[in-house]
Amino acid sequence: MPQDEVVKEWIEKAEEDFGFASLGLKEMGYFPQVCFHFQQSAEKYLKAFIIANRLEFRPIHNLLELLEICKQKEPKIKAIEEPCRYLNPFYVDTRYPVHWPSSYTEEVAVKARDSAERIKEWVKSFLSKREGRST
């Protein structure tokens, strides 16, 4: 399968997670699951970036580790470090019983959406510019 198709598939999966989480947020409730899917969308956008730039793909879920891989190609991606840092704990906290304080409110979920959207927009903008250079 051509690399561009694989990148497209990762973006589509990221969009599905983002859309599902957005719908869940709109319908109110299940804020931990909403936060999880926003984290998942961010993870998939970063993995699309990694694949598009032929960087080392690793099956990890830590957004900060993925961001470090992305920085090898584009140091300016550091601009989305804060949203990655915000979303990163949602991979574990929202899926398993945890023994530390965690609270998932609408406010937390809205910030998760805003964080995921920043990552989404940054990655998609970078990839679209990259495509424009190759034509």
C-alpha positions in Angstrom: 0.0 0.0 0.0 1.4 3.4 -0.9 2.6 5.6 2.0 0.1 8.4 1.2 -2.8 5.9 1.5 -1.5 4.8 4.9 -1.3 8.4 6.1 -4.8 9.0 4.8 -6.1 6.0 6.8 -4.5 7.3 10.0 -6.1 10.8 9.4 -9.5 9.2 8.8 -9.2 7.2 12.0 -8.2 10.3 13.9 -11.2 12.1 12.4 -13.5 9.3 13.5 -12.2 9.5 17.1 -12.5 13.3 17.1 -16.0 13.2 15.7 -17.2 10.6 18.1 -15.8 12.5 21.1 -17.3 15.7 19.8 -20.7 14.1 19.5 -20.3 12.6 23.0 -19.4 16.1 24.4 -22.4 17.6 22.7 -24.8 15.0 24.1 -23.4 15.5 27.6 -22.1 12.9 29.9 -19.5 10.2 29.7 -16.8 12.7 30.0 -14.0 10.2 30.7 -14.8 8.4 27.5 -14.9 11.7 25.6 -11.5 12.6 26.9 -10.1 9.2 25.9 -11.3 9.6 22.3 -9.8 13.1 22.1 -6.5 11.6 23.3 -6.9 8.9 20.7 -7.5 11.4 17.9 -4.4 13.3 18.9 -2.3 10.1 19.0 -3.5 9.2 15.5 -2.8 12.6 14.1 0.8 12.4 15.4 1.2 8.9 14.0 0.0 10.2 10.6 2.7 12.9 10.8 5.3 10.2 11.7 4.4 8.0 8.8 4.1 10.9 6.3 7.7 11.9 7.2 9.1 8.4 7.3 10.1 8.7 10.9 10.4 5.7 13.3 6.9 4.3 13.9 6.5 2.8 17.4 3.3 1.3 18.8 3.2 3.6 21.8 0.4 5.8 23.2 2.4 8.4 25.0 1.8 11.7 23.2 4.9 13.3 24.5 7.1 10.4 23.2 5.3 10.6 19.8 5.9 14.4 19.8 9.7 13.8 20.4 9.8 11.6 17.4 7.9 14.3 15.3 10.5 16.9 16.4 13.1 15.1 14.4 11.4 16.3 11.3 9.9 19.6 12.5 11.1 21.2 15.7 8.3 23.8 15.4 5.9 21.0 16.3 6.8 21.9 19.9 4.0 24.5 19.5 1.5 21.6 20.4 3.4 20.3 23.4 1.0 21.8 25.9 -2.1 20.2 24.3 -0.2 16.9 24.1 0.7 17.2 27.8 -2.9 17.9 28.7 -4.3 14.9 26.8 -1.6 12.4 27.6 -3.0 11.1 31.0 -6.4 10.3 29.4 -5.1 7.1 27.8 -4.8 5.4 31.2 -6.9 7.4 33.6 -10.1 7.0 31.6 -9.8 3.3 30.8 -8.7 1.7 34.1 -9.4 2.1 37.8 -6.8 4.5 39.1 -5.8 5.2 42.6 -5.1 8.9 42.3 -7.5 11.8 42.1 -9.2 12.2 38.8 -12.2 14.2 37.9 -13.9 14.4 34.5 -16.2 17.3 34.1 -17.6 19.0 31.1 -14.9 21.7 31.5 -12.2 19.1 31.4 -13.8 17.5 28.3 -14.1 20.9 26.5 -10.4 21.5 27.2 -9.6 18.0 25.9 -11.5 18.9 22.7 -9.7 22.2 22.3 -6.4 20.5 22.9 -7.1 17.8 20.3 -8.3 20.4 17.9 -5.0 22.3 18.2 -3.1 19.1 17.4 -5.4 18.3 14.5 -5.1 21.7 12.9 -1.3 21.8 13.3 -0.7 18.4 11.8 -3.2 18.8 9.0 -1.8 22.2 8.1 1.8 20.8 8.1 0.8 17.8 6.0 -1.1 20.0 3.5 1.9 22.3 3.0 4.1 19.3 2.6 1.8 17.9 -0.1 1.8 21.3 -1.8 5.6 21.3 -2.0 5.7 17.9 -3.6 3.4 18.8 -6.5 
